[in-house]
Amino acid sequence: MKNTIASILTIALFVISSMAFTQENRDLVLLKNHGGLLPLSYNEINTIALIGPHQDGVMQWLDDSIYVLSAKGINMRNDVRPLDSAMVFVGQGVNGFSGRYYNNLKASGSPAKFTTDKFIDFRWDDNTPFPEIDSTAFSASWDATLIPTHGPVKVKLIHNDGCRLYLDGKLLIDAWEDGPVRIDSSWINIEKGKSYNLQIDYYTKGGPAMIKFGFEYISEFLFNEALDKAGRADVAVVFIGQPLEFNENGAIDLEYDIPRQSELIEAILDVNPRTVAVLRTDSAVDIEGWAFEIPAIIQAWPAGVSSDREIAELLMGAIYPDGKLPYRWAMNENQNFDTRFPKGYGMNYTIIGIGKLLMNRNRDGSGWTASVETNNLGDRAGTETLQLLVVHPGGENMGLKAVKEVTLFPGEKKTVGIHLPYKAFEVTGEDGSSIILPGKYEIMVGTSEEDIKLRKTIELKEMHIKQYLGDE
């Protein structure tokens, strides 16, 4: 019997992923907070250093009572920080680029769309930036008056298909040909405060359409500037991005290894042990070189998923972390090392206790209800996500079956009901049909798939299963 159950569950576990945490659950996740470094307090710190290529927008959401030191730290591999729009003008004091989009591949003629773009930092997965633009092939041209704040610099263009760059009418980058995503660059001899005409042309004929433009700075200068500013701050916050890799098909892959950023964090920890890492990544990255030493880590996801304002408010305690990891974070890319953070993991700024678990079969025959006692033992409000897992009578873990968020104020107690329908006990039989097997199931309630707080055994009886299926 046990072997039959195991074979059924082997099939069933492939479909259980529908109960997993999804993008919708991916709020800000507090992964580590040793010594209670977070949240920071406006009353206790005077200076904060924001380090990294992905921190620009956070500064504006911090209170003026804190002095902010900002530094890039590194040039991202296969990426470029969009040019600061304060250096480009479209006229009458308006910052940005004047954009023209065409339904041809020449970047000339009669434009189908006019825009003012603050940055040239675009990726169109469906290959159509506007309804007026041809979804299979189009071109664009941007121009602006450039007034630099420093001298000679290296410009960098990341693009698929064709791209050209002009400075005062002189062609400096000529990559006007079909091709996958690639990088072109050129040194431009500019002087601080002088005025230059900048023009960029682009076309794409399909695939992931992408163009990014910015300046690349001397790596040693960026690194040393970051160390200097981190060392002078009360707290350093380092924003980690995910490196890009352009594969031979022209698609963009996300990298696991972040060696240069890890080197930067390790150096910053030497000059300021009060350092927070904010991961603006789509997935797990290699943090093993510094994960033990750094006191605080936040998984904040890329810009667009989590906002700069939310990150600033989380750092300063205006909001509390309520996110959970939607995947298991292993200690290596191949997922065959020990777990760094389990699936469903996420800390809080308070302590939420989980007490007694009661299981009751619903009178309407729809399933069961788990009643869980919770209590906020800390001095801050907080949210915990209770996660209910089921173990089959044969001993196999059927995985996550239900989740329920509970928000508690300091000292508040609340009994939370979690509905567990009979459908949660279904497995896929060898003939492909869904079945529910009678027997004793273990119900587990925890705060992640590995942090199980409570356990209870219930029995699914044949008569109740038949009633649910309508066989009686």
C-alpha positions, 0 to 999 in steps of 0.5 A: 500500500505504501509503495502505491501511495508513493507512486501516486504522490510522485505524480502529484508533487509536480502539480503542487507548485500551484500552491507555492508563493507567487510574484504576488507574495513578493513584498519586501523580505527581511532575510537577516537582522542581527542585533536589531540593526533595522529599523534605523532611527532618525533620532539615532543616526545623522549620516547614511551612505547609499552605495551601489548602482541601484540606489538613486531613487531611495535618497529622495524618500529619506527625511531631510534630517539625515545627511546622505552620502551617495556613491555608485561603487562599481560599474555593473558588468554587461550593464550601464547606469542610465545617464543622469538626466540632470546633464541633458536638456530638451530645451527651456530647462526641461531635462531629458531626451527628445524622442521620435519613434518611426514605423521604419528602420531608418530612424528618419522620415515622418515620426509616428510618436514624439516623446520626452524621455528622462532616460534611455533605458528601455526593454520591450519584450513584446517589441512595441513601445507604443500602440502607434508603433509597428510591433515587428520592426521600428526605429527611434532617434533621441537628441539632447543638449549635453552639459557635462559635470566632468571631463572626458568619459566613456559612453556605453550603449547596450542594444540589439540590432542597429545603433549609432551615436553622434556628438556635435554631428560627429559619428562616434559609434556606428553599429548599424546592423542586425544582431543580438544584444551587445555592447558598444562604447567610445571615449568622448572628449568633453569638458565640464560646463560646455554644451554639446549636441548628443544624438542616438539612433536605434532600430530593431527587427524583432526579438527582445528590443533593448537599448540602454545608454550611460557613462562608465566611470573608472572602476578604482575611483568608484570603489575608493569613493564608496569606501570613503563615504561608507566609512564616514557614515553612521550606517552604510546601505549597499544596493546589489543588482543582478548582472546580465549575460547576453546569450547567443540567441540574443536573450538576456539571462540573469547571473548568480555570481556577483564577485565585484559587488561581493568584493565591495561589500566585504571592503565596506564591512571593514570600514563600517560594520553597521552595513545593510545589503539591499538585494534588488535582484530577481532571484538568489545570488551568491552572498556566501562570502559575506552573509555571515558577517553582515548584520542585515539583508533585505530582498527588495526585488528589482525596480518596478516590483518594489518601489524606492519609497517602500525601501526607504520606509522599510529601512526607517521603520515607517513600514514593516517587512511582510514578504516571504521568499517564493523559492528556496535559497540554496548556498550554490547556484545548482541548488545541491548545497545546504539551504541559506533561506528556506522557501516561505522565509521572511523575518519581522521587526517584532516577535509574533508567537504562535501557540495552540493549533486546533483542527475542526472538520467543517459542518458543511463538509467543505473541508477543515479549519485550522485555528491558530493562536497568535500573539505579538510579543514585541513593541512594534506592529507586524505581519506574519504569514502562517503557512500550512503544510500537509503530510500524507499517511504514507509519510510524504510531504504534500507541500504548502496547502494554505497561507494566511496573513495575520497583522498584530499590534504590540501586545495583541492576541488573535486566533486565526482560522485557516481554511483547508478544503478537501481539494488540498488532499487530492493527489493525481492517480496513475490514470490521471484522475484526482483522488483523495485517500482516506487515512491519518494526515499530519497538519503542520503550521509554520513560518516557512517550509522548514520552520514548523511551529505546530503539528496536529494529526487529523483523520480523513474518513471514507464516508466524509470523502464520499460526501465531499465527492457527492458519491453519497 
